[in-house]
Amino acid sequence: MQAALDPLVAIATLAAAVSVFGAGFDGAFLILALLVFAMTFPGGLAREKEKAGDLMLEIVTGWVAVIALLGLLGWATQMLEVFDPRVMLAWALATPAALFAAHRLLPLVLPRVLATQGLQKVAVIAGANDLGRRLAERLRDPMLGIRVAGYFDDRGAGRLPNLPAAQNLGNLSRLADYARAQRIGVIYIALPMASQPRILKLLEDLRDTTASIYFVPDIFVSDLIQARVDSIGGLPVVAVCETPFYGFNGAVKRVSDFILSFFILALISPLMLAIALGVKLSSPGPVLFKQRRYGLDGRKIVVYKFRTMTVAEDGDVVRQATRNDSRVTRFGAFLRRTSLDELPQFINVLQGRMSVVGPRPHAVAHNEMYRKLIRGYMIRHKVRPGVTGLAQVMGCRGETDTVEKMKARIDHDLAYLRSWSLLLDLQIILKTVVVVLGKQNAY
């Protein structure tokens, strides 16, 4: 239901708009509905947010991206005139409100419906350790339709801090009998892998139940990047850290990067020529600033920018730009404020060194420093660096004068790797325009 929520709401709103204006929901509108479903499934328009404002922003940017793509497709195929403009306008305006209402109401209504219909599953967790409790927290998501009855653990009640007595269901030896008597639907084994004999004994006992059994490995559970189960010649393997651009996704990402960068460069080439002339006339030195940075898989690449300083640092020590930096030229300050100095990086995208959206590349000197200070820092290099990124549109832009600021940027970079989709890229591009116009933290 969560995966189908966005496309179903968008299509239902389209059908309502068609009905209000007396059109027929057939022909071109059916094709449009299929396109919307393909572009928004599974649940691509919004990730759940606690704050209403954040959720609405997520929905609106995702929906604007969808409408922009549909408009471009309609213009290219000369199909725009087929649709009633009143229907299309009403649909475009009403869908974000309908999506917001659905995302807010479904988590409240769904658990009650499942419980009433007897469809809510009851689960128990073997292991009241940190891993088991983190799992229980995530199972509280009402969209999952699962209620956790409690934990089984071989430690006594006095050795299980902060665990209510009602949730301490006993030792592991009692789990199988409890599962049979209470008709438990799901059992999660969250025991440490070092407890292999106990796990094997527990699995043997549970053979006489009808419960579904899941094993939750205690290997960096909170740091999994694009985790999935695969097999090599029939032998199961678990991916705990992988690029999101594996297989077909990699082709989609590269093709979209090539097309976007080609058209953007064609569009901005007169502006780039004017900026190049301004850089040359405003201060002595080259037009382009070239700096070594880490790219895909940590390989060094050369990144282009319009020169904004009187120096071109690319050594073992690189000092970040600060507010009122004396090295920044007057024309360079304007370029940095408006982010126009980044435009040559679309050439890097066309070359295949960078992507339009991805973690921002850092100078090699900064990488060597921060990789020793921030856990998981180098994982961001499992994808091509981007002209813009999730960290930048979330406010982590500009000088990183503390390790905490850099860590916040890295956290967003890793979140991008975990949840990448083409629609997310389009949302980030739209948000980038807003951030640049607002000139946030650019100096």
C-alpha positions as CSV (number, residue, x, y, z in Angstrom):
1,M,0.0,0.0,0.0
2,Q,2.8,2.4,0.8
3,A,4.5,1.7,-2.6
4,A,1.2,2.3,-4.5
5,L,-0.1,5.2,-2.4
6,D,1.4,8.0,-4.5
7,P,0.5,6.7,-8.0
8,L,-3.0,5.7,-6.9
9,V,-3.7,9.1,-5.3
10,A,-2.4,10.9,-8.4
11,I,-4.5,8.8,-10.8
12,A,-7.6,9.0,-8.6
13,T,-7.2,12.8,-8.5
14,L,-6.9,12.8,-12.3
15,A,-10.0,10.7,-12.7
16,A,-11.9,13.2,-10.4
17,A,-10.7,16.2,-12.4
18,V,-11.8,14.5,-15.6
19,S,-15.3,13.7,-14.1
20,V,-15.8,17.3,-12.8
21,F,-15.2,18.8,-16.2
22,G,-17.3,16.1,-18.1
23,A,-14.5,14.6,-20.1
24,G,-14.1,10.8,-20.7
25,F,-11.4,8.9,-18.8
26,D,-10.2,7.0,-21.8
27,G,-7.8,7.3,-24.7
28,A,-5.1,9.9,-23.9
29,F,-6.1,10.1,-20.2
30,L,-5.5,6.4,-19.8
31,I,-2.1,6.7,-21.3
32,L,-1.4,9.7,-19.0
33,A,-2.5,7.6,-16.0
34,L,-0.1,4.8,-17.0
35,L,2.8,7.3,-17.4
36,V,2.0,8.7,-13.9
37,F,2.0,5.3,-12.4
38,A,5.4,4.4,-14.0
39,M,6.9,7.7,-12.8
40,T,5.7,7.5,-9.2
41,F,5.8,3.8,-8.4
42,P,7.0,2.7,-5.9
43,G,6.1,5.6,-3.6
44,G,8.5,8.0,-5.3
45,L,6.9,11.4,-4.5
46,A,7.5,11.6,-0.8
47,R,9.3,10.0,2.1
48,E,7.5,10.2,5.4
49,K,8.4,13.3,7.4
50,E,7.4,14.1,11.0
51,K,6.9,17.8,10.3
52,A,4.0,18.8,8.0
53,G,6.0,21.5,6.3
54,D,8.8,19.1,5.4
55,L,6.3,16.5,4.1
56,M,4.5,19.2,1.9
57,L,7.8,20.5,0.5
58,E,8.8,16.9,-0.4
59,I,5.5,16.3,-2.1
60,V,5.4,19.6,-4.0
61,T,9.0,19.3,-5.3
62,G,8.4,15.7,-6.4
63,W,5.1,16.6,-8.1
64,V,6.6,19.6,-9.9
65,A,9.3,17.3,-11.3
66,V,6.7,14.9,-12.5
67,I,4.6,17.7,-14.2
68,A,7.8,19.1,-15.8
69,L,8.7,15.7,-17.3
70,L,5.1,15.1,-18.5
71,G,5.1,18.6,-20.0
72,L,8.4,18.0,-21.8
73,L,7.1,14.7,-23.1
74,G,3.8,16.2,-24.2
75,W,5.7,19.0,-26.0
76,A,8.1,16.6,-27.7
77,T,5.2,14.3,-28.9
78,Q,2.8,17.3,-29.7
79,M,0.2,15.7,-27.5
80,L,-0.4,18.7,-25.2
81,E,-3.4,20.0,-27.2
82,V,-5.2,16.7,-26.8
83,F,-5.9,17.3,-23.1
84,D,-8.5,19.8,-21.7
85,P,-6.4,22.5,-20.1
86,R,-9.0,22.9,-17.3
87,V,-8.6,19.3,-16.4
88,M,-4.8,19.5,-16.4
89,L,-4.7,22.6,-14.3
90,A,-7.2,21.3,-11.7
91,W,-5.3,18.0,-11.5
92,A,-1.9,19.7,-11.2
93,L,-3.1,21.9,-8.3
94,A,-5.2,19.4,-6.5
95,T,-2.8,16.4,-6.4
96,P,-0.3,17.8,-3.9
97,A,-3.1,18.5,-1.4
98,A,-4.6,15.0,-2.0
99,L,-1.1,13.4,-1.5
100,F,-0.5,15.3,1.7
101,A,-3.9,14.2,3.1
102,A,-3.3,10.6,2.1
103,H,0.2,10.5,3.7
104,R,-1.2,12.0,6.9
105,L,-4.4,9.9,7.2
106,L,-3.2,6.4,6.0
107,P,-0.9,5.8,9.0
108,L,-3.8,6.6,11.3
109,V,-6.4,4.6,9.6
110,L,-4.5,1.5,8.3
111,P,-3.6,-0.1,11.7
112,R,-7.2,0.1,12.8
113,V,-8.4,-1.5,9.6
114,L,-5.9,-4.3,9.8
115,A,-6.7,-4.9,13.4
116,T,-10.5,-5.0,12.8
117,Q,-10.1,-7.4,9.8
118,G,-7.7,-9.6,11.8
119,L,-4.9,-8.9,9.3
120,Q,-2.4,-7.3,11.8
121,K,0.5,-9.7,12.4
122,V,1.8,-10.3,15.9
123,A,5.6,-10.6,16.2
124,V,8.1,-11.5,18.9
125,I,11.9,-10.8,18.9
126,A,14.5,-13.2,20.0
127,G,17.1,-10.9,21.7
128,A,16.4,-7.9,23.9
129,N,19.7,-6.3,22.9
130,D,20.3,-3.0,21.2
131,L,19.8,-4.7,17.8
132,G,16.4,-6.2,18.9
133,R,15.3,-2.9,20.3
134,R,16.3,-0.9,17.2
135,L,14.3,-3.4,15.2
136,A,11.2,-3.0,17.4
137,E,11.4,0.8,16.9
138,R,11.3,0.4,13.2
139,L,8.5,-2.1,13.4
140,R,6.3,0.5,15.1
141,D,5.8,2.0,11.6
142,P,2.0,1.7,11.3
143,M,2.3,1.0,7.5
144,L,3.9,-2.3,8.3
145,G,0.9,-3.8,10.0
146,I,2.9,-5.6,12.7
147,R,2.5,-5.5,16.5
148,V,5.5,-6.5,18.6
149,A,4.3,-8.6,21.6
150,G,7.7,-8.6,23.4
151,Y,11.1,-10.2,23.6
152,F,12.7,-13.5,24.5
153,D,16.1,-13.4,26.0
154,D,18.2,-15.8,28.1
155,R,19.3,-12.9,30.4
156,G,17.2,-12.5,33.6
157,A,14.7,-9.6,34.0
158,G,17.2,-7.8,36.3
159,R,19.8,-7.7,33.5
160,L,17.5,-6.2,30.9
161,P,17.5,-2.4,31.7
162,N,14.6,-0.2,30.6
163,L,12.5,-3.2,29.5
164,P,8.9,-3.3,30.9
165,A,8.2,-6.6,32.6
166,A,5.2,-7.2,30.2
167,Q,7.6,-7.2,27.3
168,N,10.0,-9.8,28.9
169,L,8.4,-13.0,27.7
170,G,11.0,-15.4,29.1
171,N,14.0,-17.5,28.0
172,L,14.6,-18.6,24.4
173,S,13.7,-22.1,25.4
174,R,10.1,-21.0,25.8
175,L,9.8,-19.2,22.5
176,A,8.6,-22.2,20.4
177,D,5.9,-23.1,22.9
178,Y,4.8,-19.5,23.1
179,A,4.7,-19.1,19.3
180,R,2.5,-22.2,19.0
181,A,0.1,-21.3,21.8
182,Q,-0.3,-17.6,20.8
183,R,-0.2,-18.3,17.0
184,I,2.6,-15.8,16.5
185,G,2.9,-14.7,12.9
186,V,6.5,-13.5,12.7
187,I,9.6,-14.2,14.7
188,Y,12.7,-12.0,14.3
189,I,16.0,-13.5,15.5
190,A,18.2,-10.6,16.6
191,L,20.9,-12.5,18.4
192,P,24.5,-11.8,17.8
193,M,26.2,-13.9,15.2
194,A,28.6,-15.1,17.9
195,S,25.6,-17.0,19.4
196,Q,25.5,-19.5,16.5
197,P,24.8,-22.6,18.7
198,R,21.9,-20.9,20.4
199,I,20.5,-19.8,17.0
200,L,20.8,-23.3,15.5
201,K,19.0,-24.7,18.6
202,L,16.3,-22.1,18.4
203,L,15.7,-22.7,14.6
204,E,15.4,-26.4,15.3
205,D,12.8,-25.8,18.0
206,L,10.8,-23.4,15.7
207,R,10.4,-26.1,13.0
208,D,7.2,-27.1,14.7
209,T,5.6,-23.7,14.3
210,T,3.9,-21.9,11.4
211,A,5.6,-18.6,12.1
212,S,7.6,-16.8,9.4
213,I,11.2,-16.5,10.7
214,Y,13.7,-13.7,9.9
215,F,17.3,-13.4,10.9
216,V,18.5,-9.9,11.6
217,P,22.3,-9.9,11.3
218,D,24.2,-7.7,13.7
219,I,26.6,-6.3,11.1
220,F,26.4,-2.5,10.9
221,V,22.6,-2.6,10.7
222,S,22.3,1.2,10.9
223,D,25.0,1.8,8.2
224,L,23.7,-0.4,5.4
225,I,24.0,1.2,1.9
226,Q,21.7,-0.3,-0.8
227,A,21.5,-3.6,1.2
228,R,20.1,-6.6,-0.6
229,V,20.2,-10.3,-0.7
230,D,21.8,-11.9,-3.8
231,S,23.3,-15.2,-4.8
232,I,26.4,-16.4,-6.5
233,G,26.0,-19.8,-8.1
234,G,23.3,-20.6,-5.6
235,L,25.2,-19.4,-2.6
236,P,23.3,-16.6,-0.8
237,V,25.3,-13.4,-0.1
238,V,24.2,-10.2,1.6
239,A,25.2,-6.9,0.2
240,V,25.8,-4.5,3.1
241,C,27.4,-1.6,1.1
242,E,26.8,-1.2,-2.6
243,T,26.4,1.6,-5.1
244,P,22.8,2.5,-6.0
245,F,23.9,2.6,-9.6
246,Y,24.3,-1.2,-9.9
247,G,23.2,-2.7,-13.3
248,F,20.3,-1.0,-15.0
249,N,20.2,1.9,-12.5
250,G,23.8,2.8,-13.6
251,A,22.7,3.1,-17.3
252,V,19.7,5.2,-16.3
253,K,21.8,7.6,-14.3
254,R,24.5,8.0,-17.0
255,V,22.1,8.5,-19.8
256,S,20.1,11.1,-17.8
257,D,23.4,12.9,-16.9
258,F,24.6,13.0,-20.5
259,I,21.3,14.3,-21.8
260,L,20.9,16.9,-19.0
261,S,24.5,18.2,-19.2
262,F,24.4,18.4,-23.1
263,F,21.2,20.5,-23.1
264,I,22.4,22.6,-20.2
265,L,25.7,23.4,-21.8
266,A,24.0,24.2,-25.1
267,L,21.7,26.6,-23.2
268,I,24.3,28.3,-21.0
269,S,27.2,28.5,-23.5
270,P,26.7,32.3,-24.2
271,L,26.6,32.9,-20.4
272,M,29.8,30.9,-19.9
273,L,31.6,32.9,-22.6
274,A,30.6,36.1,-20.9
275,I,31.8,34.9,-17.5
276,A,35.1,33.7,-19.0
277,L,35.6,37.2,-20.4
278,G,34.8,38.7,-17.0
279,V,37.2,36.5,-15.2
280,K,40.0,37.3,-17.7
281,L,39.5,41.0,-17.5
282,S,38.9,41.3,-13.7
283,S,42.2,39.7,-12.6
284,P,45.4,38.1,-14.0
285,G,45.4,34.4,-14.3
286,P,43.7,31.5,-16.1
287,V,39.9,31.5,-16.7
288,L,39.4,28.0,-15.4
289,F,40.5,26.8,-12.0
290,K,41.5,23.1,-12.1
291,Q,41.7,21.1,-8.9
292,R,42.3,17.4,-8.2
293,R,39.4,15.8,-6.3
294,Y,38.3,12.2,-5.6
295,G,35.7,10.8,-8.0
296,L,34.0,7.4,-8.4
297,D,35.6,4.7,-6.3
298,G,38.1,7.2,-4.8
299,R,39.9,7.7,-8.1
300,K,41.4,11.2,-8.6
301,I,39.8,13.4,-11.2
302,V,40.3,17.0,-12.3
303,V,37.3,19.3,-11.6
304,Y,36.7,22.6,-13.5
305,K,35.5,25.8,-12.0
306,F,35.7,29.5,-13.1
307,R,38.6,31.0,-11.2
308,T,37.3,33.2,-8.3
309,M,40.5,33.7,-6.4
310,T,43.9,35.2,-6.9
311,V,45.4,31.8,-6.0
312,A,44.9,28.3,-7.4
313,E,45.7,26.0,-4.5
314,D,45.9,22.3,-5.2
315,G,48.6,21.0,-2.9
316,D,48.7,18.9,0.3
317,V,47.1,21.8,2.2
318,V,44.1,23.7,0.8
319,R,42.5,26.4,2.9
320,Q,38.7,26.6,2.5
321,A,37.1,29.9,1.4
322,T,35.7,31.9,4.3
323,R,33.4,34.9,4.6
324,N,35.2,38.1,3.4
325,D,38.2,36.0,2.2
326,S,40.9,38.3,0.9
327,R,41.9,35.8,-1.8
328,V,38.5,36.1,-3.5
329,T,38.3,38.7,-6.3
330,R,35.5,41.2,-6.6
331,F,34.1,39.4,-9.7
332,G,34.8,36.0,-8.1
333,A,32.7,37.0,-5.1
334,F,29.8,37.6,-7.4
335,L,30.3,34.2,-9.1
336,R,30.5,32.4,-5.8
337,R,27.5,34.1,-4.4
338,T,25.4,33.1,-7.4
339,S,27.2,29.7,-7.8
340,L,28.0,30.6,-11.4
341,D,31.6,29.5,-10.8
342,E,30.3,25.9,-10.8
343,L,29.0,25.9,-14.4
344,P,32.1,24.4,-16.0
345,Q,31.5,21.2,-14.0
346,F,28.8,20.3,-16.5
347,I,31.7,19.7,-18.8
348,N,32.9,17.2,-16.2
349,V,29.5,15.6,-16.3
350,L,29.6,15.3,-20.1
351,Q,33.1,13.7,-19.7
352,G,31.7,11.1,-17.3
353,R,33.8,12.3,-14.4
354,M,30.9,13.8,-12.5
355,S,27.1,13.6,-12.2
356,V,24.5,16.3,-12.2
357,V,23.4,15.2,-8.7
358,G,25.6,13.4,-6.2
359,P,27.9,14.1,-3.2
360,R,29.9,17.3,-3.8
361,P,33.6,16.6,-4.5
362,H,36.1,17.8,-2.0
363,A,39.8,18.7,-2.5
364,V,42.1,15.8,-2.1
365,A,43.8,17.4,0.9
366,H,40.4,17.7,2.6
367,N,39.5,14.1,1.8
368,E,42.8,12.8,3.4
369,M,42.1,14.8,6.5
370,Y,38.4,14.0,7.0
371,R,38.5,10.3,6.1
372,K,40.5,9.9,9.4
373,L,38.0,11.8,11.4
374,I,34.6,10.8,10.1
375,R,33.4,7.1,10.1
376,G,32.1,6.1,6.6
377,Y,33.5,9.2,4.9
378,M,34.9,7.4,1.9
379,I,31.6,5.5,1.2
380,R,30.3,8.7,-0.5
381,H,32.8,7.9,-3.3
382,K,30.8,4.8,-4.4
383,V,29.0,7.2,-6.8
384,R,30.2,10.0,-9.1
385,P,30.4,13.4,-7.4
386,G,27.7,15.9,-8.3
387,V,27.4,19.5,-9.4
388,T,24.7,19.6,-6.7
389,G,23.7,17.2,-4.0
390,L,21.2,16.4,-1.2
391,A,23.6,17.9,1.5
392,Q,23.6,21.3,-0.4
393,V,19.8,21.6,-0.6
394,M,19.4,20.6,3.0
395,G,21.5,23.6,4.2
396,C,25.0,22.0,4.4
397,R,26.6,24.4,2.0
398,G,29.6,26.7,2.3
399,E,32.5,26.5,4.7
400,T,32.9,23.4,6.9
401,D,35.0,24.9,9.7
402,T,34.2,22.2,12.2
403,V,34.2,18.4,12.0
404,E,30.5,18.4,13.0
405,K,29.5,20.5,10.0
406,M,31.4,18.1,7.7
407,K,29.8,15.1,9.4
408,A,26.3,16.6,8.8
409,R,27.2,16.9,5.1
410,I,28.4,13.3,5.0
411,D,25.3,12.0,6.7
412,H,23.2,13.6,3.9
413,D,25.5,12.2,1.3
414,L,25.0,8.7,2.7
415,A,21.3,9.2,2.9
416,Y,21.3,10.0,-0.8
417,L,23.1,6.7,-1.5
418,R,20.5,4.8,0.5
419,S,17.4,6.3,-1.1
420,W,18.4,7.2,-4.6
421,S,15.8,7.4,-7.4
422,L,15.6,9.4,-10.6
423,L,12.7,11.4,-9.1
424,L,14.9,12.3,-6.0
425,D,17.5,13.7,-8.5
426,L,14.9,15.9,-10.1
427,Q,13.7,17.1,-6.6
428,I,17.2,18.0,-5.7
429,I,17.7,19.9,-9.0
430,L,14.5,21.9,-8.3
431,K,15.5,22.6,-4.7
432,T,19.0,23.7,-5.9
433,V,17.4,26.5,-7.9
434,V,15.6,27.7,-4.8
435,V,18.8,27.5,-2.7
436,V,20.9,29.4,-5.3
437,L,18.3,32.1,-5.6
438,G,18.4,32.4,-1.9
439,K,22.2,32.7,-1.9
440,Q,22.4,30.5,1.3
441,N,26.0,30.2,2.7
442,A,27.7,31.1,-0.6
443,Y,30.9,33.0,-0.2
